[in-house]
Amino acid sequence: MDHAILVKHIFAAAGLMAIASAPVPGQAFADLKSAPVDYSKADIQPRRTCEDLGKFKKKEIVQIAAATMPAANGAPSHCRVTGLISPEIAFEVSLPSTWNGRFYMIGNGGHAGEALDDAGRVAQRNQALQLGFAFAQTNTGHDARKEPGGTFVMSNPQKAIDYAWRAVHLTATTAKDITKDYYGKAISRAYWNSCSNGGRQGLLEAQRFPEDFDGIVANAPWVDQTGFTIGAMWNQKALSAAPVTPAKLALVADKVMAKCDAIDGLKDGLIDDPRKCNFDPRGDVPACSTGTDSADCLTPAQAEAIAKVYSGPMSDGKPFFPGYMPGSEAVTAGLFGGGTGSGWLNVIVGTQPDAKPADFNLAENTMRYLVFTPPKPDYDYKTFDFDRDIHLLDEWSKKADAKNPDLSKFHKRGGKALMTYGWADSILQPMAGVKYYEQAVAKNGPATSDFFRLFMVPGMAHCGGGVGPDRHDPMTAMINWVEKDKAPASMVASRVVDNQVVRTRPLCPYPQVARYSGQGSVDEATNFRCVAP
């Protein structure tokens, strides 16, 4: 599926960005041919008819239907089961005519509510079915076409809990029961693979329901939804006071790359670890003369606003939540089509007076409908006091944030987790992922990497895209880890331009980094090694 088409489906309707629910095409299962596990071998047959599943009963199910779907659009013939879990959790379980014994589930973007037949989701389902997986998904309890953003809580407060964690857990257990009933055999392995909010859902599964999945791939997880919300309001306040044009963002991007590209010893158009980039827009970008405001300079107010985006919100004089990394403002293919532009455009920085940046729009909906009980649809973020009000989000944090670093139960039952994050992510703050991983290591001990690994991706934007090699296959790495105990020592990522691979690089388990050997092309992964930083 073409990247631009997938992005169109991943990013959402109703003026809100549905933060991505899936990896970039060409990632999941791309390394199938070289995998030591032949997970495409499917030879398990159903023990009952598809239509029988329409009579399947479980106390939470209030509606169910089953239909045999003929082979079409790349998908093999399969049994598609759909239904509702009380009160309104729509779910789907699709079961191939020959099964490989495994279960595969994907998550949701932003505030969820996607249609189960959304083209991007159907493409993922079809791919899983081609390989013989039983597949499941849910809308988490509401239809975003009817209840956009966080407005779903207005019709039933229970939907907040369903969205936060309940729908994924009940869909997973229900889908596994239906699969067992159909084939007369329990699943051998269960896998989760999703991005952003879907990454949050996956981490919550490991934290709250460690028995649900054997392998969890959490790409750019929305670990801290409430911290993000505070950060988005912080950015909106700063940039509303000092608007920044696309031309000025391009200027900043040029200055960032000029200062920080070669810090890792290699000038290659990539910032390997932006934490080492000591960039300050107040001194590293030309300042506009007093009374002027042109495209080749920043006014003092604009420089200060951009510095606030990098630093993240402060509370009581202390850093409260990470900001965005130098390099995330790079000029690249736009998320919303229409050519190229800074990664901050339409996400952190608005370009139209009547259109809110997507991050802020998402945060505002979280505040208005999920943080407050009852909801406050007219809540004005300008009243938020960063010293006084951060604890307003505490109760929602307990429900929705995936911040618990204690993964001991998940580890004990043999679970494996793999997290990825792009250093140039401009939608979610990558340091939130790094911070969570470091807290997990501190909590679970030095052997944490035996079951949980983080891979940072230089130059990659949110779930894919950006200026760096972004296409990689954590799903195959995960299956090899779970089923062959082969922990991923590295993954190869590719940058594809006009359907041609123009660069490959190894991705290394954090805190390792990829370093050039000094010989051969810098565009070939074989000329790099993973080493300690």
HUFENSUL-V367121 format. One line per field, one symbol per residue. phi: phi as a letter, one per 40 degrees, with the letter a starting at -180 (. if undefined). A space follows every 50 residues. Layout:
BEGIN
phi=???
END
This chain:
BEGIN
phi=.cdcccddcccbcfgbccddbaccdgcdgccdcccccccccbacbcbacc ccccbcbadccbaaabacbcdafgcccacbbbabbdcaccbbbbbccbbc gbbbbbbbcfcggcccbddccccccccccdcgccbaaacghabccbbcfc cccccaddcccdccaccccccccccccccccccgacccabbbaabgdccd dcccccccbcccbcbbbbcfccdbcccdcccccdcccccccadbcdcccc ccdccccccbdcdcgbcbgbccacccccbbccbcbdcccdgbabcbabcd cccccccccccgcbbfgbcbaccccdhccdcacccbgggbidcccgbbbc bbdbbcdcdcdcccccccbbccbccbdbdbdcccbccbbccdccccdccb cbccccbccccdcgcbbbbbaccbcbbbccccccccccccccccgccdcc babbbcbdgcccgiggbbcbcabcccdccccccbfbcccabcbbbbbfgb cbabaccbcdccbcbccgbgcccbcccbbcbcc
END
